[in-house]
Amino acid sequence: MAPIVSFTRGRRRVGVGLPRVLTRRNPGGYRGRCRTPCPWDHDPVTDYLLLLAPSANRVYAGESDRLALAELQVTCGATRDQRVSEVGGLAYLAFGADEPTHDLLDRLAGQSAALGLFALEDGGLLRPIALPRPDVLDDDLVTIPKYQGKTNEQFTRLLLNVTLAALRRPAERPLDILDPLAGRGTTLETAWMMGHNAFGVEADEKAFDAMAAYLRTWLRRKRLKHSASVSPVRREGRSLGRRFDAELKLPGPLVMSVFTGDTRQSAALFGKKRFDAVVTDAPYGVVHGSQTDVRGHAGKRDRSPAGLLREAVPVWARQLRPGGALGMSWNTYGLTREDAAAILTDAGLEVLSGGPWDQFGHRVDSSIQRDLMVAVAPL
């Protein structure tokens, strides 16, 4: 293998070039130029480098390497000495590990910003390591929809990854994942893409209709064997709203079920059904506050998520299986991290904190400072 960079003594550069590099998202390889000396000429030697994919969101891209580092520390316990590194102007996560196992490679491939993996060899050589395909469905299931207020796809996957990493009991795939504030289904679609069953509740009927129409169109255009329908929900002679049900007939079937209705009635809508994880992005009180039925104890519209979460979190907590996890993100301008932790603790959950768990806060725009928190149910 040719060296990545070769230099003569002094300032004259005599040979610069990158070999053909194969990655999961670049199967054809590429050629480029390294414009700066490789950092391992003077930094401590690192065993592996995980190349980070760029984010289409400019603001998120500015902090994505820091968030990806915290995600790696939470989800990949077999790694050590994790840090952000830059090679040739490209962002990597550098870490040490023993010879990668199939489980570690699966976890690395599923990182929200993973693009390619390389082993650092003697002499400053990078050896590409093939990453497995982590998903069962194409990622355009999540990336095609574009609309105001959509949660960043990379962050949605990060939130799912860190929540599922917190599960305290072994669970066979597919897992059952509930998003009780489903919106137009970004979390549900990401869960499906990852190979999990997805369940949701959404109060906004227009968002529900848009999600159902998009999923039926996507499944039909992909020519996947499936069933999908919207049906009325009636109990004891009363109309409770509507329900979208879909089943994707893969080697192992995947199901999705979404109700229209109030998230605080989630337990009543799903009955005795229990979930491995609850994962949701709470209304930020900026765009969603004027559209979504978010009301506090007084019955008036609540521009922050505080009133809604105080009433809804105990309901969601009861829907978890023993050892299950609840992961949520929210706008800290409307609810402090301390108050969010108190809401989860009062619901009988154990909040995970310290180290990387406290490193997920980041700016979305001038009115939204987003953070996430994960709490687990007792066994």
Phi, psi and omega in degrees: 000135180287146178295150180294315181222138173231137182229149167267168176293149184092206189254354184278128180264125185254341180202117179228130177183151175253136175290172176294122186245126179258130176228170182299324182259006178223063188296340180274350182080172178205166173234140180207192181231141175263117188265353179229153177302148182293136188293340181285358172294337183224348179268162175302144182293137180238145185285318188224152177230125177257112180288131183265135177286144176290154176258139178289340180272118187298316183293315180297323181301328181295338181237006187294326181293321177294318179293320179295326178296314178296321177298315179299317181296326180282319192264340185238081182292344180281355179265163180215161176053046181286140177199162175274134179225153178239128179231119178059031180083003180251143182275133177230157163259120180261139180201161174256150178195158170289181179307125187299134174272170177300322180295316180295318179297321177298317181292321178294319180296330181273001178299146188298334183240018183289134176237321179195155182238138180225145172261137178272117182260170177301143179084009177078032178263145176253123179254116179297139176241123181294130175263140177291160174282117187276342189252155179263346179231157180296147184287349177291348171305325183262327189274339182296310183298133176229123180197158180295133178090000180292135177287138179308131185297320179297318181293322178301316179293320178301315180298318177296315183300312184288329178291315181291332177293341183270355181303137186256004176223143180298137180223135180281142174286149358282147174279159175258117186241130180250131167245102184280359173231069197288335183058229178262014164096019181300315179294318180297317180292322177294318177299317178298314180302324181280353177097028181241155173286142186235136181225147183204167173225137179215127182280332184277109184292330177294318177295320178300313180296319180296318179296313182297317180295317180296314183297319179296320178294316181297315180297321180292316181291331177280352180056043177265140179290122187200171167227143181206133182202156172245130183223153176288152177246121179230134176221131181054039176079002181250144176277126180254000181126215182227168183218132174257126179234133177222143175228125180257122188267076172274182173310324168241122187296146173245140180238153173223136179218124183228131177259149161276143179150181181279130181300334179288351175255016184303317181296322178292323181291319183266354176064230184277000180298134177238156189234150175288326182210146169247123184228123184208153175250106186291152177305140184274347181078016179241290175277310186290333186298332181270355184243330188259148179283083179248107186231144181269195183296330183282353180087357178269159180298133183250115182287348176252164178280358190299308183298317179297312184293325179299326180272327189272324185302317177301327177293313181297321182299322180290342181272356179278144169287158176305132182080004178286172184231145174243121177240130179220151172241154184199170179271115184288348174290340179256345182204121182290161179297322180296319180290323177297318179297323179294321178298316180292319180295318179297337178275004177089016181255155177259117181282133176271126183213168181090150178060224184295338180298338181262012188248018185261358178293138180200158182278136172257310170203190187296339183250002182227117170246105189267143174222168175226158179213142179236136177225150185240148177276150178294152178286000000 
